[in-house]
Amino acid sequence: MDPWSLTLVTVVSLFVLVGAIWDYRFKKLPNWLTVPGFALGVVFHLVRGFMVGGWSGLGGELLDCCGGFATGFGILLVMWLIGTGGAGDVKLMGALGAWLGTSMILKVFFVSTMFVVIGSIAVLAYAMITAGMERTKQRYLKNDPSAAKKKSADGTVHDRRVHRRLMPYGVPVALATWVVLAWSLAVHV
């Protein structure tokens, strides 16, 4: 494996590991992780592009980097807008896309979606076994549309939606990233 690929695999693996641990522990992906992760991805691709292919290499790397960012950020932005993801998830996928490029971030998204489905089924099954069907429905599935937004006496609108995340998204993204990187390395060896 060339030094550029080794650097990319190492940095990306550590990036998603920290994101997964932080998201699992605090149910949040912080800006101090995602914003520098994005910036380092851009710098990495600019340097690699110029060192490997001169000015034309720089342009190609920058295009792939920006395309990966737009793809990862864009897909998760849509999910955030419809209420199925958090803002940190959007930034994580954008930063990861800047590192991996368009085709690999799409693979990460699809594999992470499979992990989310499998994990969600496992979480719900475990909850039904340990807490019963009715408590599981109340905790994860019931939705009270009247509780979504309430107006206080002074006219301020308060968002009272209950956030029922089954799992932190950073964990399936990390697993998916490692699977995609391992597959990519196995194919190119």
C-alpha positions, 0 to 999 in steps of 0.5 A: 500500500502506498503512503497516501493510501496508508495515511488516508486509511489510518486517518479515516479509521481513527476519525470514525472511531472517535466519532463512534465512541463520542456519539455512542457515549454522548449521543452527539457528534461535535463540531470540534471533530467534524469541521477539522475532519473536513478541513484535513480531508481537503488539505490531504487531497490538495497535497496528494493531488499536487504531489502526485499529478501536479496542477491537473492532479490537484484539480482532480483530487479537489473535484473528487473531494468536493463531490464526496463532501456534497454527496455525503452532506447532501444525503444526510441533509435531506434526512435531517430536514425530514427529521430522521437524523441529527445535524452532527450526522450530516457534518460527519458524512460531509467530512467523511465524504471529503476524505473518501470521495463520491463513490466510496461515500455512497458505499458507506451510506448504503452499508451504514443503512444496512447496519442501521436496519439490522441494529434497529431490529435488534434494539427493538427486539431486545426492548420487546423481550426485556420491557414488553411490547407496550413499553417498547411502543411508548418509548420508540414508536408512539408519536403524539403530533399534538406534542410537537410544538406548544405555544407558551403564554408569551407567544414563544413556540417551544419544540416538544418533540420527543427524540427517539433515536434507536442508536447513535448514527456514528456507530454504523457509519464507523462500521460501514467505513471500515467494511468499505475500506477493507473491501476496497483494499482487498479489491486493489491488492 
